[in-house]
Amino acid sequence: MLYMIGGSPCSGKSTIASLLARQYQLLHIKLDDLVDEMMSQASADSQPICLLRQDRNPEQIWMRSPEEMADEEWRFYEEIFPYVKSYLIKNQDRPLLVEGAGLLPHLVKELECQASSYLCLTPTADFQKKHYRQRE
């Protein structure tokens, strides 16, 4: 069985996933832990956003407009999703709970899973600001 939790950064995905995985003996997979591997695979396949990200310095990453950054992040998740999908297929023999911001609704829909196995969290602005300050 596959369960997924998507949603924006700092919305509580990891906290909820950790609690559920422990309670129901599910293997908790954080998409963040797989991103480097997925990005390497996508870069090897000449995916443009992943190739761009390999060569950028911090200033090139962070000193852009929020709109440009958001658009690129969205496209990045779309580029790596086939590799995420492949990972899930390879590990479908055990009950998984996968969580990450890259589990966008339109991408998860491609998996043709039951709607009840996917949750997308959307926090309030106040919740998100408060918890961003508390991040490691």
GULONU-953495 format. One record per residue (C-alpha): residue number from 1; x, y, z. Coordinates in nm, 4 decimals. Example, Ala and Ser with C-alpha at 12.3 -4.5 7.8 and 13.67 -1.06 7.14 Angstrom:
BEGIN
{resi:1&px:1.2300&py:-0.4500&pz:0.7800} .
{resi:2&px:1.3670&py:-0.1060&pz:0.7140} .
This chain:
BEGIN
{resi:1&px:0.0000&py:0.0000&pz:0.0000} .
{resi:2&px:0.1187&py:0.3503&pz:-0.0802} .
{resi:3&px:0.0237&py:0.6596&pz:0.1162} .
{resi:4&px:0.1404&py:1.0082&pz:0.0222} .
{resi:5&px:0.1475&py:1.3452&pz:0.1939} .
{resi:6&px:0.2173&py:1.6491&pz:-0.0209} .
{resi:7&px:0.1963&py:2.0168&pz:0.0521} .
{resi:8&px:0.4018&py:2.3278&pz:0.0874} .
{resi:9&px:0.7267&py:2.3398&pz:0.2814} .
{resi:10&px:0.6790&py:2.3748&pz:0.6556} .
{resi:11&px:0.3171&py:2.2599&pz:0.6539} .
{resi:12&px:0.3624&py:1.9672&pz:0.8928} .
{resi:13&px:0.4143&py:1.6847&pz:0.6398} .
{resi:14&px:0.7140&py:1.5285&pz:0.8134} .
{resi:15&px:0.5592&py:1.5496&pz:1.1582} .
{resi:16&px:0.2342&py:1.3879&pz:1.0468} .
{resi:17&px:0.4135&py:1.1252&pz:0.8359} .
{resi:18&px:0.6423&py:1.0299&pz:1.1222} .
{resi:19&px:0.3498&py:0.9807&pz:1.3600} .
{resi:20&px:0.1462&py:0.7780&pz:1.1086} .
{resi:21&px:0.4411&py:0.5641&pz:0.9997} .
{resi:22&px:0.5185&py:0.4742&pz:1.3586} .
{resi:23&px:0.1564&py:0.4005&pz:1.4474} .
{resi:24&px:0.0845&py:0.1876&pz:1.1387} .
{resi:25&px:0.4307&py:0.0333&pz:1.0787} .
{resi:26&px:0.4834&py:0.2062&pz:0.7442} .
{resi:27&px:0.8195&py:0.2798&pz:0.5875} .
{resi:28&px:0.8512&py:0.6603&pz:0.6010} .
{resi:29&px:1.0207&py:0.8000&pz:0.2902} .
{resi:30&px:1.1086&py:1.1700&pz:0.2787} .
{resi:31&px:1.1219&py:1.2947&pz:-0.0769} .
{resi:32&px:1.3831&py:1.5480&pz:0.0406} .
{resi:33&px:1.6173&py:1.2555&pz:0.1129} .
{resi:34&px:1.5839&py:1.1321&pz:-0.2464} .
{resi:35&px:1.6094&py:1.4656&pz:-0.4287} .
{resi:36&px:1.9852&py:1.4550&pz:-0.4923} .
{resi:37&px:1.9624&py:1.1059&pz:-0.6394} .
{resi:38&px:1.6597&py:1.1982&pz:-0.8520} .
{resi:39&px:1.8284&py:1.5186&pz:-0.9693} .
{resi:40&px:2.1409&py:1.3247&pz:-1.0718} .
{resi:41&px:1.9312&py:1.0805&pz:-1.2728} .
{resi:42&px:1.7364&py:1.3631&pz:-1.4357} .
{resi:43&px:2.0576&py:1.5533&pz:-1.5156} .
{resi:44&px:2.2038&py:1.2417&pz:-1.6756} .
{resi:45&px:1.8913&py:1.2376&pz:-1.8940} .
{resi:46&px:1.9495&py:1.6071&pz:-1.9837} .
{resi:47&px:1.6507&py:1.7473&pz:-1.7978} .
{resi:48&px:1.7005&py:2.1267&pz:-1.8308} .
{resi:49&px:1.6123&py:2.2501&pz:-1.4805} .
{resi:50&px:1.8196&py:1.9800&pz:-1.3137} .
{resi:51&px:2.1156&py:2.0651&pz:-1.5372} .
{resi:52&px:2.0795&py:2.4345&pz:-1.4496} .
{resi:53&px:2.0693&py:2.3631&pz:-1.0778} .
{resi:54&px:2.3949&py:2.1687&pz:-1.0878} .
{resi:55&px:2.5975&py:2.4705&pz:-1.1944} .
{resi:56&px:2.4458&py:2.7485&pz:-0.9852} .
{resi:57&px:2.6083&py:2.9215&pz:-0.6930} .
{resi:58&px:2.3992&py:3.0403&pz:-0.3935} .
{resi:59&px:2.3638&py:3.3924&pz:-0.5335} .
{resi:60&px:2.2290&py:3.2594&pz:-0.8633} .
{resi:61&px:1.9811&py:3.0458&pz:-0.6724} .
{resi:62&px:1.8488&py:3.2953&pz:-0.4193} .
{resi:63&px:1.8866&py:3.6370&pz:-0.5860} .
{resi:64&px:1.5992&py:3.5985&pz:-0.8291} .
{resi:65&px:1.2384&py:3.7090&pz:-0.8196} .
{resi:66&px:1.0027&py:3.4954&pz:-0.6087} .
{resi:67&px:0.7938&py:3.4309&pz:-0.9205} .
{resi:68&px:1.0944&py:3.2970&pz:-1.1103} .
{resi:69&px:1.1981&py:3.0787&pz:-0.8169} .
{resi:70&px:0.8458&py:2.9402&pz:-0.7725} .
{resi:71&px:0.8087&py:2.8647&pz:-1.1436} .
{resi:72&px:1.1413&py:2.6834&pz:-1.1511} .
{resi:73&px:1.0590&py:2.4837&pz:-0.8373} .
{resi:74&px:0.7316&py:2.3689&pz:-0.9931} .
{resi:75&px:0.9125&py:2.2629&pz:-1.3131} .
{resi:76&px:1.1853&py:2.0932&pz:-1.1081} .
{resi:77&px:0.9279&py:1.8725&pz:-0.9338} .
{resi:78&px:0.7768&py:1.7866&pz:-1.2714} .
{resi:79&px:1.1203&py:1.6893&pz:-1.4068} .
{resi:80&px:1.2086&py:1.4574&pz:-1.1198} .
{resi:81&px:0.8644&py:1.2991&pz:-1.0820} .
{resi:82&px:0.9269&py:1.0173&pz:-1.3344} .
{resi:83&px:1.2235&py:0.9126&pz:-1.1180} .
{resi:84&px:1.0120&py:0.9339&pz:-0.8034} .
{resi:85&px:0.7522&py:0.7187&pz:-0.9775} .
{resi:86&px:1.0182&py:0.4631&pz:-1.0711} .
{resi:87&px:1.1410&py:0.4541&pz:-0.7100} .
{resi:88&px:0.7869&py:0.3910&pz:-0.5851} .
{resi:89&px:0.7343&py:0.1088&pz:-0.8338} .
{resi:90&px:1.0607&py:-0.0580&pz:-0.7262} .
{resi:91&px:0.9539&py:-0.0389&pz:-0.3613} .
{resi:92&px:0.5875&py:-0.1295&pz:-0.3969} .
{resi:93&px:0.6338&py:-0.4603&pz:-0.2160} .
{resi:94&px:0.6147&py:-0.2893&pz:0.1244} .
{resi:95&px:0.3748&py:-0.0399&pz:0.2826} .
{resi:96&px:0.5137&py:0.3098&pz:0.2191} .
{resi:97&px:0.4303&py:0.6544&pz:0.3431} .
{resi:98&px:0.6024&py:0.9074&pz:0.1186} .
{resi:99&px:0.6011&py:1.2765&pz:0.1945} .
{resi:100&px:0.7343&py:1.5842&pz:0.0235} .
{resi:101&px:0.6545&py:1.9158&pz:-0.1375} .
{resi:102&px:0.7173&py:1.7564&pz:-0.4784} .
{resi:103&px:0.4092&py:1.5371&pz:-0.4474} .
{resi:104&px:0.1979&py:1.7875&pz:-0.6383} .
{resi:105&px:-0.1670&py:1.6934&pz:-0.6970} .
{resi:106&px:-0.1424&py:1.6871&pz:-1.0780} .
{resi:107&px:0.1649&py:1.4606&pz:-1.0585} .
{resi:108&px:0.0225&py:1.2229&pz:-0.7985} .
{resi:109&px:-0.2863&py:1.1889&pz:-1.0168} .
{resi:110&px:-0.0629&py:1.0156&pz:-1.2761} .
{resi:111&px:-0.0067&py:0.7316&pz:-1.0285} .
{resi:112&px:-0.3771&py:0.6447&pz:-1.0399} .
{resi:113&px:-0.3876&py:0.5741&pz:-0.6667} .
{resi:114&px:-0.6989&py:0.5825&pz:-0.4568} .
{resi:115&px:-0.7860&py:0.9385&pz:-0.3603} .
{resi:116&px:-0.7921&py:0.8303&pz:0.0041} .
{resi:117&px:-0.4193&py:0.7480&pz:-0.0086} .
{resi:118&px:-0.3106&py:1.1082&pz:-0.0831} .
{resi:119&px:-0.3253&py:1.4096&pz:0.1444} .
{resi:120&px:-0.2124&py:1.7583&pz:0.0444} .
{resi:121&px:-0.1520&py:2.0008&pz:0.3314} .
{resi:122&px:-0.2078&py:2.3735&pz:0.2908} .
{resi:123&px:-0.1130&py:2.5657&pz:0.6049} .
{resi:124&px:-0.2291&py:2.9119&pz:0.6978} .
{resi:125&px:0.0262&py:3.1894&pz:0.6475} .
{resi:126&px:0.0550&py:3.2371&pz:1.0248} .
{resi:127&px:0.1237&py:2.8668&pz:1.0849} .
{resi:128&px:0.3864&py:2.8578&pz:0.8134} .
{resi:129&px:0.5680&py:3.1730&pz:0.9306} .
{resi:130&px:0.5739&py:3.0506&pz:1.2890} .
{resi:131&px:0.7132&py:2.7092&pz:1.1962} .
{resi:132&px:0.9676&py:2.8418&pz:0.9458} .
{resi:133&px:1.1266&py:3.0327&pz:1.2337} .
{resi:134&px:1.1544&py:2.7079&pz:1.4319} .
{resi:135&px:1.3212&py:2.5041&pz:1.1565} .
{resi:136&px:1.6660&py:2.3579&pz:1.2107} .
